[in-house]
Amino acid sequence: LMLRTLTTMAPIRVSATVAATPTTIWETCFAPMKWESWDPDLAEVKDVSGACEDGCKCVFAMKDGNDIPIELSNVKKNESVDFSGGGLGGLLKAEGKVLISAVDDATSKIDYSFELKGLLGSIVAVIKKKECVEGTEGGLANMVKLSEAAQKN
């Protein structure tokens, strides 16, 4: 029980209402696999194995210089995508979940959660909690801004 507490942070959960359709959000933020357009901590998504679908593998090249191998799961076009991966022999694990739902014909809701796990991940999550929260909130804010701009065009 103590080890579980030490190796998992509570997920950071944020959500927003967006003046864009789920299709616009998906095509703008996720389908192109250019997640660096919205994730403020990513320099680049590289070595992408294919389309944004279950089992797609890529590497998140972080702005801090680290490369994190990632795999996508729970991918449902215009609805959801989960990403998970890590490094350092499993000592650092990252997991994110995005859920997109229609509110009405012109509005959607994005729910985004992110967490660091593993022995090192939990330490980083405590030491860099502010940065983790700001990165998650900033990512969501960028998804909203990019999607609303795309919807207007």
N, C-alpha and C positions, 0 to 999 in steps of 0.2 A: 504493500500500500504506500509506504513512504517513497519507494523508488518510482512508482507510478506518478506520484505528486511531483517528484523532482524532474521527471522526463517529459512532462506535457504541460504546455501553457494553455490557458483557456483560449479558444479561438477568438480572434478579433472579428466582430460582426458589424457590418455597416450596410445600410440600404438607402436607396434613393428612388424617387419618382422621376421619370424621364419623359420629355415630350418627344417621344420617338416610338416606333413600333418594335416589337421583338426582332423582326426581320432586319430592320435597319441597325439595331444594336449589334446583332450577330454578324452581319456583313461588314460592319465598320470596325468592330473591336476584336472579333474572334476568328472568323473564317480566314482572313488573310495571314494568320500566324505572325503578325507584326505587333506582338503585344507590347513591345517597347514604346509604341505610340501612346499607350495609356498608363503603363506601369512605370512610376517614377524611379524605381530602383533598377530597372533593366536597361542595359546598354543595347542589347540585341538578343533576339531569339535566333539561334543558329543550329545547323545540322538537323533541320526539320525533316522527318522521315516521310511525311505525306500531309494529307489534308487534316483539318481540325476534326478528328474522329477518334473513337476509342482505339487505344493502342498506339496512337501517334507518339513518337519519341522526338525530343529536341533537347537543346541545351540552353538554359537561361544564363547568358553572359551578364553578370551583375556589374553595376557601375563601380562596386568596390574591388573588382578584379577577379572575383570568384566565378567559376563555372559550375552550374548545378544541373546534372542530368534530370530531365523531367519526363513523365509519361502522363498522357491524358486518359481520362476515364469518365464514365457517366455522361458521355457527349450526346446531347440531343439537340439537333439543329434548331436554332431560335429559342431554346429553352434552358440548357444547362451544359456546363463543362466543369470537371474537376481536374486539378493538376497536382501531381505529387512527385517528389523526388528528394534527392539529398546527396550527401557525400560523406567523406571521412569515415568510411566503413560503417555507415548507419548511425554515427554519433550525431549527425545533423540531418533532420528530415523537415521538409517544407510541404505543407498541404494547403491548397486553396480550393474554394468552391464558388461557382457563380451560378445563380439561378435568375432567369429572366421570365417575367410573367406579364401578360397583358392586363392592364387596368380597364381600358376601353379602346376604341378604335385608334386613338392618337397618342395614348399614354401607356407606359410600361413601368414596371418596378424591377430594379436590380437589387438582389441580395448577394453580398460578397463577403466571404469569410476567409481568413488566413490564419494559419498557426505554424509555429515551429515546434518540433518534437525531437526526441532523442536527448542523450545526455548533454551534448554540446549545444544543441538547438534550444533546450530549455534554459541554459545559462545565458545564451545570446538573447533569448526572449526577455529575460529579466533585465539584463544590462542595457539592452537596446529597445526596451519596451516603447519608449516615445517614438523612435524611428519606425518600429513595426506598425504602430497605430497610424502614424502620419503617412507611411507608405500605402497602407490599406485604404485609408480615407482619401489620399491623393489619387490612387488608382481609380477608385469609384468616381471621384469628381471628374477625372479625365474621361472615363467611359461616358458619363452624362454629357459633357461638353462636346466630345467628338460625335456622339450619336445624334444630339440635337442639331448640330451643324449639318450633318449628313441628311437628316430628315427634311431640313428646309430646302435642300438643293434638289 
